[in-house]
Amino acid sequence: MKRDLIPYYVSRAFLSVLIGLLISSGKEIWLGVLLGLTVFIGFIWYAHSGRYLVDTTHPLFPLRRDARGMAIRDRAVVISVGIGGLAYFGLSIASQLFPIKPNIGSWAFASGVVAYFAISNCLFIKQ
């Protein structure tokens, strides 16, 4: 861990605890703890992956994107919105054919979010 990033780590730990508390309210506590740890590990990974430029003059928001990072983000957003839309279309057809009534919007949104992170990480590694 870099000493210059300690304010970033503390602020992201606070955000991770808040996310964990929001998720665990009304549900199992272990789910909130697991999600909070996962989010915090993601924050640390983003800071040390080499994907972002680290600007220590802004202690709470030190990560900056360069042109390559913006191109990866743009490509991943376009593909993930397409995947989310196709998932919504496919789930709406499936809910008409089968007696199961899933929450179509939530599943389509979740598939788009997962697709964004998977695609952006694949594009980062590929380039």
trRosetta pair geometry for C-beta under 8 A, 3 or more apart (Angstrom, degrees):
i j d omega theta_ij theta_ji phi_ij phi_ji
1 5 6.8 -124 -176 69 81 111
1 6 7.7 82 152 -81 117 71
1 9 6.8 22 -156 -69 128 152
2 5 4.6 72 75 10 99 107
2 54 8.0 66 59 169 162 161
3 6 6.0 -13 -166 -28 47 112
4 54 7.8 103 102 152 127 125
4 56 4.3 -43 174 -123 127 139
4 59 8.0 -134 172 -118 68 83
4 62 7.7 118 133 -119 100 160
5 8 4.5 -49 -169 42 79 122
5 9 5.9 85 130 -28 87 95
5 47 5.9 104 -154 -176 153 144
5 54 7.2 -56 -79 -157 114 131
5 56 7.4 -96 -68 -108 63 97
5 62 6.3 -111 -112 37 85 157
6 9 5.5 -51 -144 35 35 113
6 10 6.3 33 159 -18 67 105
7 10 5.8 -55 -144 38 33 110
7 11 6.2 28 159 -16 67 108
7 59 3.8 38 61 157 147 113
7 60 5.7 -78 139 -74 114 60
8 11 6.0 -59 -145 40 27 106
8 12 6.1 18 160 -12 64 112
8 43 7.9 -173 156 165 94 112
8 47 6.4 130 128 -102 143 143
8 59 6.6 -138 -42 170 77 59
8 60 6.5 151 -90 -140 61 29
8 61 7.8 145 -106 -70 97 16
8 62 5.4 -67 -69 14 138 115
8 63 7.9 107 -139 -25 142 91
9 12 6.0 -63 -144 43 26 105
9 13 6.2 30 156 -24 64 107
9 43 7.9 141 -119 121 51 121
9 44 7.3 41 -114 -92 91 91
10 13 5.7 -51 -146 32 29 112
10 14 6.6 32 153 -19 62 104
11 14 5.7 -52 -153 34 33 114
11 15 6.5 32 149 -16 65 105
11 60 5.2 77 -33 -141 167 90
12 15 5.4 -48 -144 39 39 113
12 16 6.2 44 153 -23 66 103
12 40 6.3 129 135 -128 98 70
12 43 4.0 163 -174 165 145 162
12 44 7.6 170 105 -51 149 66
13 16 5.6 -52 -146 36 31 113
13 17 6.5 34 153 -20 63 102
13 40 6.0 44 -106 -122 59 124
14 17 5.9 -53 -151 34 30 110
14 18 6.6 31 151 -17 63 106
15 18 5.6 -55 -149 37 33 113
15 19 6.3 33 154 -18 67 105
15 39 7.4 -118 116 137 92 130
15 43 7.7 122 70 -70 122 151
16 19 5.7 -51 -146 37 32 111
16 20 6.3 34 153 -18 64 107
16 36 4.5 104 160 -168 85 78
16 37 7.3 91 173 -71 130 21
16 39 4.6 175 -120 89 90 109
16 40 3.9 8 -96 -60 167 93
16 43 6.9 -112 -57 1 117 135
17 20 5.6 -56 -148 39 31 113
17 21 6.2 31 154 -19 66 106
17 36 5.8 54 -95 -149 33 138
18 21 5.7 -55 -145 37 30 110
18 22 6.3 30 156 -19 64 106
19 22 5.8 -54 -147 36 31 111
19 23 6.4 25 157 -14 65 108
19 35 6.4 -119 130 127 102 107
19 36 5.8 156 78 -99 89 72
19 39 5.3 41 73 3 152 170
20 23 6.0 -59 -146 39 29 106
20 24 6.0 14 162 -9 66 115
20 32 4.0 97 178 168 73 83
20 33 5.9 65 -161 -85 133 27
20 35 5.6 165 -103 77 70 88
20 36 2.7 -24 -56 -51 128 121
20 37 7.7 64 -85 -15 133 59
20 39 7.5 -144 -49 27 86 126
21 24 6.0 -62 -135 45 27 102
21 25 6.4 43 160 -42 63 98
21 32 6.1 77 -78 -169 22 139
21 36 7.8 56 -19 -73 59 132
22 25 6.1 -42 -151 8 27 113
22 32 7.7 154 55 -127 41 111
23 27 6.8 -54 151 49 63 135
23 31 6.1 -122 135 124 110 97
23 32 4.7 164 79 -103 92 75
23 35 5.0 6 54 56 166 155
23 36 7.7 -159 36 -44 123 81
24 27 5.6 -117 -147 68 39 89
24 28 6.8 -79 -139 94 85 39
24 29 5.1 58 -165 -123 134 44
24 30 8.0 140 -116 36 118 24
24 31 5.8 160 -97 74 79 83
24 32 2.4 -54 -40 -32 116 137
24 33 7.2 52 -69 -22 143 62
24 35 7.9 -169 -45 36 87 117
25 32 7.7 84 -19 -80 52 141
27 31 5.4 -46 125 52 123 141
27 32 7.2 140 77 -39 104 95
28 31 4.6 95 75 -6 93 104
28 32 7.7 -168 99 -2 57 82
29 32 5.8 -55 -159 37 43 110
29 33 6.3 41 148 -18 73 106
30 33 5.6 -53 -144 39 37 112
30 34 6.0 38 156 -21 68 107
31 34 5.8 -55 -145 38 28 111
31 35 6.3 23 158 -14 64 109
32 35 5.9 -57 -142 41 29 106
32 36 6.0 30 158 -20 65 109
33 36 5.8 -56 -145 38 27 112
33 37 6.3 26 157 -16 63 107
34 37 6.0 -56 -148 38 28 108
34 38 6.3 29 154 -20 63 109
35 38 5.5 -54 -145 37 33 114
35 39 6.3 33 156 -19 66 105
36 39 5.8 -54 -147 36 30 110
36 40 6.3 27 155 -17 64 107
37 40 5.7 -56 -145 39 31 110
37 41 6.2 33 156 -19 66 105
38 41 5.8 -53 -147 36 29 111
38 42 6.5 34 151 -21 62 105
39 42 5.5 -54 -153 34 32 116
39 43 6.6 35 150 -20 65 101
40 43 5.6 -48 -150 32 36 113
40 44 6.6 32 153 -14 65 103
41 44 5.8 -54 -148 39 34 109
41 45 6.1 36 152 -22 66 107
42 45 5.6 -54 -143 37 30 112
42 46 6.4 33 157 -21 64 103
43 46 5.9 -52 -149 32 29 111
43 47 6.7 26 154 -17 62 106
44 47 5.8 -58 -152 35 33 110
44 48 6.4 -2 161 8 68 114
45 48 6.4 -78 -144 52 27 90
45 49 5.5 44 162 -53 70 109
46 49 5.9 -39 -128 9 25 118
46 51 6.4 -70 -150 57 64 124
46 52 6.3 35 168 2 86 128
46 63 6.4 -2 139 -110 108 159
47 52 7.4 -50 -113 57 35 121
47 54 6.9 67 -162 -97 77 117
47 62 7.5 51 -129 77 103 113
47 63 6.4 -110 -101 -73 67 115
49 52 7.5 67 60 12 94 79
49 124 7.6 18 147 154 129 149
51 69 6.2 106 167 -108 76 110
51 124 5.5 -23 -110 -143 110 141
52 63 4.0 14 144 -162 155 97
52 64 6.1 135 -178 56 94 36
52 65 6.1 -59 -123 -81 83 53
52 69 6.3 72 -97 -108 61 157
53 63 7.3 127 67 -160 47 49
53 64 4.4 -37 68 70 100 96
53 65 7.3 169 17 -94 92 6
53 66 5.7 92 -28 -45 118 98
54 62 5.2 20 -160 146 72 112
54 63 6.5 -27 -101 -96 60 55
54 64 7.6 180 -81 21 13 85
55 58 5.7 36 104 26 104 97
55 62 5.3 -168 64 -160 56 66
55 63 7.8 -175 24 -71 81 7
55 64 5.2 45 -8 -14 119 126
56 59 6.9 28 -170 -91 62 63
56 62 5.6 14 -91 -130 42 127
58 61 4.8 -42 140 70 123 78
58 62 5.6 175 80 -87 80 52
59 62 6.6 -2 -137 -57 21 104
65 69 3.5 -139 -153 98 91 131
65 70 5.2 115 138 -53 129 77
65 73 6.9 -26 -137 -14 155 137
66 69 5.2 99 46 11 59 104
66 70 7.3 -119 103 -3 32 91
67 70 5.8 -56 -148 37 32 110
67 71 6.4 33 154 -20 66 105
68 71 5.8 -55 -149 35 31 111
68 72 6.5 31 152 -18 64 105
68 127 6.7 -180 -165 123 115 147
69 72 5.7 -52 -147 36 32 111
69 73 6.3 33 154 -19 65 106
70 73 5.6 -52 -145 37 33 113
70 74 6.2 34 156 -21 66 106
71 74 5.8 -52 -145 36 30 111
71 75 6.4 27 158 -15 64 108
72 75 6.1 -60 -148 40 28 108
72 76 6.1 23 157 -16 65 113
72 120 5.7 93 153 -148 102 79
72 123 4.7 162 -140 111 95 126
72 124 5.7 56 -148 -71 157 74
72 127 7.1 -123 -80 13 112 143
73 76 5.9 -62 -144 40 27 108
73 77 6.2 28 158 -22 65 107
73 120 6.5 27 -98 -121 49 123
74 77 5.9 -54 -147 32 28 110
74 78 6.6 26 157 -17 62 106
75 78 6.0 -56 -151 35 30 109
75 79 6.5 21 157 -11 65 110
75 119 7.5 -137 118 147 87 117
75 123 6.1 145 86 -115 130 163
76 79 6.0 -60 -145 42 31 107
76 80 5.9 25 160 -16 68 113
76 116 5.3 90 154 -152 106 65
76 119 4.4 159 -129 100 87 108
76 120 3.8 3 -92 -69 165 85
76 123 6.2 -131 -62 15 101 141
77 80 6.0 -60 -139 41 26 105
77 81 6.2 27 162 -19 64 107
77 116 6.6 29 -93 -123 48 110
78 81 6.2 -56 -148 34 25 108
78 82 6.6 25 153 -16 60 108
79 82 5.7 -59 -155 38 32 114
79 83 6.3 30 151 -18 68 106
79 115 6.7 -136 121 152 91 115
79 116 8.0 152 79 -97 86 54
79 119 5.2 -176 85 -151 137 168
80 83 5.4 -50 -143 37 37 112
80 84 6.2 40 155 -19 66 103
80 112 4.8 98 164 -168 90 72
80 113 7.3 83 -176 -76 133 16
80 115 4.2 160 -120 97 83 105
80 116 3.8 3 -80 -68 166 77
80 119 6.2 -149 -56 27 94 137
81 84 5.7 -51 -145 38 31 112
81 85 6.3 33 154 -18 63 106
81 112 6.4 45 -96 -144 34 124
82 85 5.7 -56 -147 38 30 111
82 86 6.3 27 156 -15 65 107
83 86 5.8 -54 -144 40 31 109
83 87 6.2 34 154 -22 64 106
83 111 6.0 -131 137 137 101 101
83 112 5.8 158 84 -102 90 61
83 115 4.2 155 73 -103 155 174
84 87 5.6 -53 -145 35 30 113
84 88 6.4 32 154 -20 64 103
84 108 5.1 91 -170 164 74 84
84 109 6.3 42 -145 -102 123 31
84 111 5.8 158 -102 84 61 89
84 112 2.8 2 -68 -68 121 120
84 115 7.0 -143 -45 33 78 135
85 88 5.7 -51 -148 34 32 111
85 89 6.4 31 153 -16 64 106
85 108 7.5 68 -84 -173 17 123
85 112 8.0 70 -17 -84 55 120
86 89 5.6 -53 -145 39 34 112
86 90 6.0 30 157 -16 67 108
87 90 5.8 -56 -141 42 29 108
87 91 6.0 26 160 -16 65 111
87 107 6.7 -138 155 124 119 86
87 108 4.3 163 99 -123 104 73
87 111 4.2 134 -75 66 170 154
87 112 7.1 -138 30 -44 134 78
88 91 6.0 -58 -141 41 26 107
88 92 6.2 26 159 -21 62 108
88 104 6.1 87 -142 159 69 102
88 105 7.0 29 -118 -103 109 49
88 108 3.7 35 -68 -115 81 158
89 92 6.0 -57 -147 34 26 109
89 93 6.6 22 155 -14 62 106
90 93 5.9 -56 -151 38 32 108
90 94 6.2 30 153 -17 66 109
91 94 5.4 -53 -140 40 34 112
91 95 6.2 36 158 -23 66 104
91 102 6.4 -83 -167 72 117 124
91 104 4.5 160 118 -135 124 91
91 107 5.8 143 -101 84 161 129
91 108 6.1 -129 23 -59 139 98
92 95 5.8 -49 -144 33 30 110
92 96 6.9 30 154 -18 59 104
92 104 5.6 62 -72 -148 72 154
93 96 5.9 -59 -157 34 34 110
93 97 6.5 22 152 -13 68 111
94 97 5.8 -62 -144 41 34 106
94 98 5.8 -11 172 19 72 113
94 100 7.8 -22 140 68 97 105
95 98 6.8 -67 -121 58 24 81
95 100 6.8 -99 -118 90 67 68
95 101 5.9 72 -152 -120 110 51
95 102 6.4 -123 -87 34 112 78
95 104 6.2 -76 -25 -69 147 119
102 107 5.8 16 144 -20 129 143
103 106 4.3 20 117 24 116 118
103 107 6.4 139 86 -17 69 90
104 107 6.1 -65 -150 41 28 105
104 108 6.1 23 159 -17 67 112
105 108 5.8 -58 -143 39 28 109
105 109 6.1 28 158 -18 65 108
106 109 5.8 -55 -145 38 28 110
106 110 6.2 29 156 -19 64 108
107 110 5.7 -53 -144 38 31 112
107 111 6.4 32 155 -20 64 105
108 111 5.8 -53 -148 35 31 111
108 112 6.6 32 152 -19 63 105
109 112 5.7 -56 -152 35 32 112
109 113 6.5 30 153 -18 67 105
110 113 5.8 -53 -146 36 33 110
110 114 6.2 30 157 -15 66 107
111 114 5.9 -54 -143 41 31 109
111 115 6.0 35 155 -22 64 109
112 115 5.6 -55 -144 38 28 113
112 116 6.4 35 154 -26 63 102
113 116 5.7 -49 -151 27 31 113
113 117 6.8 20 157 -9 63 103
114 117 6.2 -60 -152 40 32 103
114 118 6.1 26 155 -15 67 113
115 118 5.8 -60 -141 43 29 109
115 119 5.7 23 164 -15 68 113
116 119 6.2 -62 -141 41 21 104
116 120 6.0 15 164 -14 62 113
117 120 6.1 -55 -137 40 26 107
117 121 6.2 23 163 -15 62 110
118 121 6.1 -63 -151 39 25 106
118 122 6.3 22 155 -17 64 110
119 122 5.6 -56 -145 38 31 110
119 123 6.1 29 157 -17 67 107
120 123 5.8 -53 -143 39 30 110
120 124 6.3 36 154 -24 63 105
121 124 5.6 -50 -145 33 32 114
121 125 6.4 28 157 -15 65 106
122 125 6.0 -58 -148 39 30 107
122 126 6.0 31 155 -23 65 112
123 126 5.5 -54 -139 37 31 114
123 127 6.3 19 167 -13 66 108
124 127 6.7 -64 -146 37 22 99
